[in-house]
Amino acid sequence: MEKLTVVKVGGKVVEEEHQLTRLLADFAGMEGYSILVHGGGRLATQLAAALGVESRMVEGRRVTDAEMLKIVTMVYAGWINKTIVARLQALGINAIGLTGVDMNVIRSEKRPAETVDYGFVGDVKQVNADALSLLLQHGMVPVLSPLTHDKQGHLLNTNADTIAGETAKALAGKFDVTLIYCFEKSGVLMDEADGRSVIAAMDRSLFRQYREQGIITGGMIPKLENAFQAIDAGVSRVIITGASDIRKNRGTLIRK
């Protein structure tokens, strides 16, 4: 099988020039096929505050009302996506910026309002692996922003880690897939205050233990949940690492 690397970048990386520059240079130098998935929640929060729109998070996931949906669409599909595409083009990578709406790449369903009403948030139901594979085989590098649709005319904000995980899972039948979650930390940390306290490897039992102990909290919870689901679905490797280490054997390896 041909190799495919799905890289998800988020957090402070997309905000900080030097980190983004290094990340994109490393990404451009990767061997085999590649897909880049980006977040941008911090920038969305900043714009929302400037516009007087309240941001609300529950366990690392954004509650998205109608006004917040407009903001995340502007930030994710607009400024961040097209900036990354332009930077990759400058590095000789024929990148194409997409949301889940484009080419019907990712269809979701609005998350039902149960204990928490997340608003216009989508849970991924289908990834169009054939469409993405076609783009890859024609020399294009998809850059995916975390917006999907329900095929009934509605945009849905969708967790970028989930986008990356579901994309990797969908393509695992066609490629030997490595999924890399990269952000501003060096991996999953035992102590958030100590950047060197990287947990080298993690399985589900250790994840449950660290979550109960409060070592793993916030946005790292859905990130790890997505990682384990990807491994179970046939993705060869999942690595959580720093943005400067995507081409190195560093970070936290997720295993069964």
Short mmCIF file of the C-alpha atoms (twelve columns), coordinates in Angstrom:
data_MODEL
# 
_entry.id   MODEL 
# 
loop_
_atom_site.group_PDB 
_atom_site.id 
_atom_site.type_symbol 
_atom_site.label_atom_id 
_atom_site.label_alt_id 
_atom_site.label_comp_id 
_atom_site.label_asym_id 
_atom_site.label_seq_id 
_atom_site.Cartn_x 
_atom_site.Cartn_y 
_atom_site.Cartn_z 
_atom_site.pdbx_PDB_model_num 
ATOM 1   C CA . MET A 1   0.000   0.000  0.000  1 
ATOM 2   C CA . GLU A 2   1.122   3.541  -0.709 1 
ATOM 3   C CA . LYS A 3   1.779   5.710  2.311  1 
ATOM 4   C CA . LEU A 4   -0.509  8.551  3.359  1 
ATOM 5   C CA . THR A 5   0.060   10.901 6.270  1 
ATOM 6   C CA . VAL A 6   -2.857  12.865 7.682  1 
ATOM 7   C CA . VAL A 7   -1.585  15.778 9.764  1 
ATOM 8   C CA . LYS A 8   -3.873  17.778 12.001 1 
ATOM 9   C CA . VAL A 9   -2.576  21.127 13.212 1 
ATOM 10  C CA . GLY A 10  -4.270  23.401 15.680 1 
ATOM 11  C CA . GLY A 11  -3.839  25.361 18.864 1 
ATOM 12  C CA . LYS A 12  -1.308  28.136 18.912 1 
ATOM 13  C CA . VAL A 13  0.521   26.761 15.876 1 
ATOM 14  C CA . VAL A 14  -1.751  28.435 13.333 1 
ATOM 15  C CA . GLU A 15  -1.459  31.714 15.234 1 
ATOM 16  C CA . GLU A 16  2.300   31.924 15.673 1 
ATOM 17  C CA . GLU A 17  4.270   32.760 12.536 1 
ATOM 18  C CA . HIS A 18  7.484   30.894 13.298 1 
ATOM 19  C CA . GLN A 19  5.699   27.708 14.339 1 
ATOM 20  C CA . LEU A 20  3.436   27.739 11.283 1 
ATOM 21  C CA . THR A 21  6.364   28.439 8.952  1 
ATOM 22  C CA . ARG A 22  8.345   25.486 10.290 1 
ATOM 23  C CA . LEU A 23  5.322   23.196 10.333 1 
ATOM 24  C CA . LEU A 24  4.433   23.909 6.704  1 
ATOM 25  C CA . ALA A 25  8.049   23.483 5.605  1 
ATOM 26  C CA . ASP A 26  8.223   20.101 7.331  1 
ATOM 27  C CA . PHE A 27  4.836   19.123 5.924  1 
ATOM 28  C CA . ALA A 28  5.954   20.075 2.409  1 
ATOM 29  C CA . GLY A 29  8.978   17.798 2.790  1 
ATOM 30  C CA . MET A 30  7.056   14.690 3.818  1 
ATOM 31  C CA . GLU A 31  7.291   11.601 1.627  1 
ATOM 32  C CA . GLY A 32  4.226   10.001 0.080  1 
ATOM 33  C CA . TYR A 33  0.718   11.377 -0.061 1 
ATOM 34  C CA . SER A 34  -0.428  13.862 2.565  1 
ATOM 35  C CA . ILE A 35  -3.503  15.684 3.843  1 
ATOM 36  C CA . LEU A 36  -3.484  18.636 6.222  1 
ATOM 37  C CA . VAL A 37  -6.397  19.270 8.588  1 
ATOM 38  C CA . HIS A 38  -6.394  22.517 10.567 1 
ATOM 39  C CA . GLY A 39  -8.270  23.980 13.468 1 
ATOM 40  C CA . GLY A 40  -8.278  27.597 14.525 1 
ATOM 41  C CA . GLY A 41  -10.472 27.770 17.574 1 
ATOM 42  C CA . ARG A 42  -8.376  30.375 19.339 1 
ATOM 43  C CA . LEU A 43  -8.650  32.800 16.442 1 
ATOM 44  C CA . ALA A 44  -12.384 32.166 16.258 1 
ATOM 45  C CA . THR A 45  -12.669 32.931 19.963 1 
ATOM 46  C CA . GLN A 46  -10.713 36.161 19.509 1 
ATOM 47  C CA . LEU A 47  -12.894 37.323 16.623 1 
ATOM 48  C CA . ALA A 48  -16.049 36.385 18.525 1 
ATOM 49  C CA . ALA A 49  -14.915 38.491 21.491 1 
ATOM 50  C CA . ALA A 50  -14.160 41.438 19.202 1 
ATOM 51  C CA . LEU A 51  -17.687 41.136 17.758 1 
ATOM 52  C CA . GLY A 52  -19.316 40.752 21.170 1 
ATOM 53  C CA . VAL A 53  -20.282 37.104 20.683 1 
ATOM 54  C CA . GLU A 54  -19.838 34.855 23.711 1 
ATOM 55  C CA . SER A 55  -17.765 31.681 23.325 1 
ATOM 56  C CA . ARG A 56  -18.790 28.600 25.272 1 
ATOM 57  C CA . MET A 57  -16.835 25.341 25.540 1 
ATOM 58  C CA . VAL A 58  -17.865 22.008 27.083 1 
ATOM 59  C CA . GLU A 59  -15.125 19.365 27.538 1 
ATOM 60  C CA . GLY A 60  -13.011 20.957 24.832 1 
ATOM 61  C CA . ARG A 61  -15.851 21.192 22.294 1 
ATOM 62  C CA . ARG A 62  -17.334 24.475 21.099 1 
ATOM 63  C CA . VAL A 63  -21.024 25.251 21.499 1 
ATOM 64  C CA . THR A 64  -22.019 26.801 18.150 1 
ATOM 65  C CA . ASP A 65  -25.116 28.991 17.886 1 
ATOM 66  C CA . ALA A 66  -26.119 30.767 14.657 1 
ATOM 67  C CA . GLU A 67  -23.825 33.766 15.236 1 
ATOM 68  C CA . MET A 68  -20.859 31.597 16.215 1 
ATOM 69  C CA . LEU A 69  -21.396 29.482 13.085 1 
ATOM 70  C CA . LYS A 70  -20.883 32.590 10.951 1 
ATOM 71  C CA . ILE A 71  -17.685 33.407 12.822 1 
ATOM 72  C CA . VAL A 72  -16.134 29.937 12.609 1 
ATOM 73  C CA . THR A 73  -16.980 29.772 8.904  1 
ATOM 74  C CA . MET A 74  -15.218 33.091 8.284  1 
ATOM 75  C CA . VAL A 75  -12.175 32.073 10.302 1 
ATOM 76  C CA . TYR A 76  -11.815 28.379 9.401  1 
ATOM 77  C CA . ALA A 77  -12.885 28.252 5.748  1 
ATOM 78  C CA . GLY A 78  -11.699 31.772 5.003  1 
ATOM 79  C CA . TRP A 79  -8.656  33.317 6.583  1 
ATOM 80  C CA . ILE A 80  -6.898  30.248 8.026  1 
ATOM 81  C CA . ASN A 81  -7.602  27.823 5.193  1 
ATOM 82  C CA . LYS A 82  -6.628  30.146 2.379  1 
ATOM 83  C CA . THR A 83  -3.553  31.426 4.214  1 
ATOM 84  C CA . ILE A 84  -2.280  27.860 4.638  1 
ATOM 85  C CA . VAL A 85  -3.055  27.006 1.003  1 
ATOM 86  C CA . ALA A 86  -1.189  30.087 -0.209 1 
ATOM 87  C CA . ARG A 87  1.816   29.286 1.978  1 
ATOM 88  C CA . LEU A 88  1.935   25.693 0.701  1 
ATOM 89  C CA . GLN A 89  1.700   26.878 -2.898 1 
ATOM 90  C CA . ALA A 90  4.745   29.059 -2.206 1 
ATOM 91  C CA . LEU A 91  6.562   25.895 -1.082 1 
ATOM 92  C CA . GLY A 92  5.746   24.112 -4.317 1 
ATOM 93  C CA . ILE A 93  2.851   22.058 -2.927 1 
ATOM 94  C CA . ASN A 94  -0.282  22.038 -5.099 1 
ATOM 95  C CA . ALA A 95  -2.649  22.453 -2.174 1 
ATOM 96  C CA . ILE A 96  -6.418  22.703 -2.480 1 
ATOM 97  C CA . GLY A 97  -8.475  24.160 0.367  1 
ATOM 98  C CA . LEU A 98  -11.689 22.355 1.203  1 
ATOM 99  C CA . THR A 99  -14.491 22.216 3.716  1 
ATOM 100 C CA . GLY A 100 -16.573 19.072 4.104  1 
ATOM 101 C CA . VAL A 101 -19.159 20.721 1.853  1 
ATOM 102 C CA . ASP A 102 -16.849 20.845 -1.179 1 
ATOM 103 C CA . MET A 103 -17.155 17.754 -3.395 1 
ATOM 104 C CA . ASN A 104 -19.388 16.346 -0.638 1 
ATOM 105 C CA . VAL A 105 -16.150 15.341 1.086  1 
ATOM 106 C CA . ILE A 106 -17.610 15.042 4.595  1 
ATOM 107 C CA . ARG A 107 -21.267 14.675 5.517  1 
ATOM 108 C CA . SER A 108 -22.400 15.028 9.107  1 
ATOM 109 C CA . GLU A 109 -25.555 15.024 11.178 1 
ATOM 110 C CA . LYS A 110 -26.411 17.743 13.669 1 
ATOM 111 C CA . ARG A 111 -25.602 16.516 17.138 1 
ATOM 112 C CA . PRO A 112 -28.819 15.885 19.076 1 
ATOM 113 C CA . ALA A 113 -29.463 18.094 22.095 1 
ATOM 114 C CA . GLU A 114 -29.165 15.784 25.072 1 
ATOM 115 C CA . THR A 115 -27.282 16.733 28.245 1 
ATOM 116 C CA . VAL A 116 -25.674 19.587 26.274 1 
ATOM 117 C CA . ASP A 117 -27.126 21.414 23.267 1 
ATOM 118 C CA . TYR A 118 -24.068 22.081 21.106 1 
ATOM 119 C CA . GLY A 119 -26.080 23.942 18.491 1 
ATOM 120 C CA . PHE A 120 -24.832 23.756 14.905 1 
ATOM 121 C CA . VAL A 121 -22.265 21.051 15.575 1 
ATOM 122 C CA . GLY A 122 -21.952 18.021 13.358 1 
ATOM 123 C CA . ASP A 123 -21.055 14.404 14.035 1 
ATOM 124 C CA . VAL A 124 -19.355 12.873 11.001 1 
ATOM 125 C CA . LYS A 125 -21.361 10.178 9.228  1 
ATOM 126 C CA . GLN A 126 -19.500 9.744  5.949  1 
ATOM 127 C CA . VAL A 127 -16.152 10.701 4.426  1 
ATOM 128 C CA . ASN A 128 -15.898 10.557 0.643  1 
ATOM 129 C CA . ALA A 129 -12.685 8.532  0.430  1 
ATOM 130 C CA . ASP A 130 -12.978 8.166  -3.344 1 
ATOM 131 C CA . ALA A 131 -13.038 11.946 -3.878 1 
ATOM 132 C CA . LEU A 132 -10.046 12.537 -1.610 1 
ATOM 133 C CA . SER A 133 -8.151  9.641  -3.174 1 
ATOM 134 C CA . LEU A 134 -8.786  11.099 -6.635 1 
ATOM 135 C CA . LEU A 135 -7.353  14.456 -5.594 1 
ATOM 136 C CA . LEU A 136 -4.289  12.796 -4.072 1 
ATOM 137 C CA . GLN A 137 -3.625  10.660 -7.130 1 
ATOM 138 C CA . HIS A 138 -3.816  13.765 -9.326 1 
ATOM 139 C CA . GLY A 139 -1.037  15.422 -7.345 1 
ATOM 140 C CA . MET A 140 -3.148  17.658 -5.133 1 
ATOM 141 C CA . VAL A 141 -2.795  18.052 -1.374 1 
ATOM 142 C CA . PRO A 142 -6.133  18.597 0.389  1 
ATOM 143 C CA . VAL A 143 -6.189  21.160 3.205  1 
ATOM 144 C CA . LEU A 144 -9.351  20.519 5.208  1 
ATOM 145 C CA . SER A 145 -11.051 23.071 7.451  1 
ATOM 146 C CA . PRO A 146 -13.351 21.772 10.218 1 
ATOM 147 C CA . LEU A 147 -16.725 22.503 8.646  1 
ATOM 148 C CA . THR A 148 -19.088 19.856 7.283  1 
ATOM 149 C CA . HIS A 149 -22.674 19.732 6.039  1 
ATOM 150 C CA . ASP A 150 -25.817 17.641 6.431  1 
ATOM 151 C CA . LYS A 151 -26.633 17.571 2.672  1 
ATOM 152 C CA . GLN A 152 -29.787 19.521 3.496  1 
ATOM 153 C CA . GLY A 153 -28.190 22.924 3.031  1 
ATOM 154 C CA . HIS A 154 -26.821 23.422 6.545  1 
ATOM 155 C CA . LEU A 155 -23.230 24.056 7.570  1 
ATOM 156 C CA . LEU A 156 -22.045 22.321 10.734 1 
ATOM 157 C CA . ASN A 157 -19.045 23.136 12.908 1 
ATOM 158 C CA . THR A 158 -17.124 19.907 13.432 1 
ATOM 159 C CA . ASN A 159 -14.211 19.156 15.742 1 
ATOM 160 C CA . ALA A 160 -10.984 19.275 13.705 1 
ATOM 161 C CA . ASP A 161 -9.512  16.286 15.531 1 
ATOM 162 C CA . THR A 162 -12.615 14.328 14.543 1 
ATOM 163 C CA . ILE A 163 -12.248 15.472 10.920 1 
ATOM 164 C CA . ALA A 164 -8.661  14.205 10.895 1 
ATOM 165 C CA . GLY A 165 -9.540  10.928 12.583 1 
ATOM 166 C CA . GLU A 166 -12.515 10.163 10.366 1 
ATOM 167 C CA . THR A 167 -10.549 11.077 7.236  1 
ATOM 168 C CA . ALA A 168 -7.701  8.771  8.266  1 
ATOM 169 C CA . LYS A 169 -10.149 5.949  9.006  1 
ATOM 170 C CA . ALA A 170 -11.949 6.338  5.681  1 
ATOM 171 C CA . LEU A 171 -8.684  6.188  3.729  1 
ATOM 172 C CA . ALA A 172 -7.173  3.301  5.703  1 
ATOM 173 C CA . GLY A 173 -8.629  0.843  3.208  1 
ATOM 174 C CA . LYS A 174 -6.779  2.535  0.330  1 
ATOM 175 C CA . PHE A 175 -3.482  3.617  1.924  1 
ATOM 176 C CA . ASP A 176 -1.076  2.790  4.731  1 
ATOM 177 C CA . VAL A 177 -2.180  5.683  6.934  1 
ATOM 178 C CA . THR A 178 -0.292  7.517  9.648  1 
ATOM 179 C CA . LEU A 179 -2.335  10.064 11.609 1 
ATOM 180 C CA . ILE A 180 -0.400  12.843 13.336 1 
ATOM 181 C CA . TYR A 181 -1.998  15.269 15.753 1 
ATOM 182 C CA . CYS A 182 0.430   18.155 16.214 1 
ATOM 183 C CA . PHE A 183 0.126   21.213 18.399 1 
ATOM 184 C CA . GLU A 184 2.261   23.475 20.567 1 
ATOM 185 C CA . LYS A 185 3.168   20.773 23.126 1 
ATOM 186 C CA . SER A 186 5.666   17.939 22.615 1 
ATOM 187 C CA . GLY A 187 2.997   15.272 23.145 1 
ATOM 188 C CA . VAL A 188 0.579   14.216 25.869 1 
ATOM 189 C CA . LEU A 189 2.076   15.493 29.116 1 
ATOM 190 C CA . MET A 190 1.998   14.098 32.639 1 
ATOM 191 C CA . ASP A 191 2.403   17.663 33.908 1 
ATOM 192 C CA . GLU A 192 1.112   20.577 31.804 1 
ATOM 193 C CA . ALA A 193 3.700   22.830 33.427 1 
ATOM 194 C CA . ASP A 194 6.572   20.576 32.351 1 
ATOM 195 C CA . GLY A 195 6.982   20.352 28.582 1 
ATOM 196 C CA . ARG A 196 9.444   17.484 28.991 1 
ATOM 197 C CA . SER A 197 6.998   15.179 30.806 1 
ATOM 198 C CA . VAL A 198 5.851   13.480 27.589 1 
ATOM 199 C CA . ILE A 199 3.999   10.184 27.929 1 
ATOM 200 C CA . ALA A 200 5.808   8.029  25.364 1 
ATOM 201 C CA . ALA A 201 2.940   5.615  24.695 1 
ATOM 202 C CA . MET A 202 -0.676  5.277  25.770 1 
ATOM 203 C CA . ASP A 203 -3.400  2.652  25.608 1 
ATOM 204 C CA . ARG A 204 -7.059  2.884  26.581 1 
ATOM 205 C CA . SER A 205 -6.599  1.738  30.179 1 
ATOM 206 C CA . LEU A 206 -3.911  4.339  30.807 1 
ATOM 207 C CA . PHE A 207 -6.108  6.987  29.169 1 
ATOM 208 C CA . ARG A 208 -9.019  6.136  31.490 1 
ATOM 209 C CA . GLN A 209 -6.723  6.224  34.509 1 
ATOM 210 C CA . TYR A 210 -5.184  9.589  33.631 1 
ATOM 211 C CA . ARG A 211 -8.566  11.077 32.816 1 
ATOM 212 C CA . GLU A 212 -9.970  10.005 36.199 1 
ATOM 213 C CA . GLN A 213 -6.900  11.470 37.922 1 
ATOM 214 C CA . GLY A 214 -7.343  14.792 36.124 1 
ATOM 215 C CA . ILE A 215 -4.021  14.488 34.282 1 
ATOM 216 C CA . ILE A 216 -5.779  14.469 30.903 1 
ATOM 217 C CA . THR A 217 -8.446  17.171 30.572 1 
ATOM 218 C CA . GLY A 218 -10.110 19.570 28.132 1 
ATOM 219 C CA . GLY A 219 -9.383  19.302 24.435 1 
ATOM 220 C CA . MET A 220 -6.975  16.393 24.915 1 
ATOM 221 C CA . ILE A 221 -9.926  14.142 25.793 1 
ATOM 222 C CA . PRO A 222 -11.622 14.190 22.361 1 
ATOM 223 C CA . LYS A 223 -8.186  14.127 20.693 1 
ATOM 224 C CA . LEU A 224 -7.316  10.837 22.374 1 
ATOM 225 C CA . GLU A 225 -10.791 9.397  21.862 1 
ATOM 226 C CA . ASN A 226 -10.421 10.048 18.133 1 
ATOM 227 C CA . ALA A 227 -6.934  8.526  18.161 1 
ATOM 228 C CA . PHE A 228 -8.116  5.246  19.694 1 
ATOM 229 C CA . GLN A 229 -11.051 5.034  17.296 1 
ATOM 230 C CA . ALA A 230 -8.648  5.511  14.374 1 
ATOM 231 C CA . ILE A 231 -6.384  2.685  15.520 1 
ATOM 232 C CA . ASP A 232 -9.397  0.391  15.962 1 
ATOM 233 C CA . ALA A 233 -10.523 1.234  12.396 1 
ATOM 234 C CA . GLY A 234 -7.270  0.219  10.736 1 
ATOM 235 C CA . VAL A 235 -5.093  3.328  10.830 1 
ATOM 236 C CA . SER A 236 -1.511  2.074  11.138 1 
ATOM 237 C CA . ARG A 237 -0.096  4.690  13.492 1 
ATOM 238 C CA . VAL A 238 -1.377  7.626  15.533 1 
ATOM 239 C CA . ILE A 239 1.119   10.061 17.001 1 
ATOM 240 C CA . ILE A 240 0.476   13.141 19.135 1 
ATOM 241 C CA . THR A 241 3.478   15.438 18.957 1 
ATOM 242 C CA . GLY A 242 4.806   18.960 18.704 1 
ATOM 243 C CA . ALA A 243 4.496   20.933 15.500 1 
ATOM 244 C CA . SER A 244 8.284   20.931 15.071 1 
ATOM 245 C CA . ASP A 245 8.484   17.139 15.306 1 
ATOM 246 C CA . ILE A 246 6.121   15.825 12.626 1 
ATOM 247 C CA . ARG A 247 9.024   14.289 10.686 1 
ATOM 248 C CA . LYS A 248 10.724  12.850 13.779 1 
ATOM 249 C CA . ASN A 249 9.961   9.807  15.895 1 
ATOM 250 C CA . ARG A 250 8.880   11.823 18.929 1 
ATOM 251 C CA . GLY A 251 5.764   12.474 20.942 1 
ATOM 252 C CA . THR A 252 3.094   10.121 22.261 1 
ATOM 253 C CA . LEU A 253 2.392   6.915  20.348 1 
ATOM 254 C CA . ILE A 254 -1.206  5.684  20.645 1 
ATOM 255 C CA . ARG A 255 -1.549  1.913  20.772 1 
ATOM 256 C CA . LYS A 256 -4.272  -0.665 21.357 1 
# 
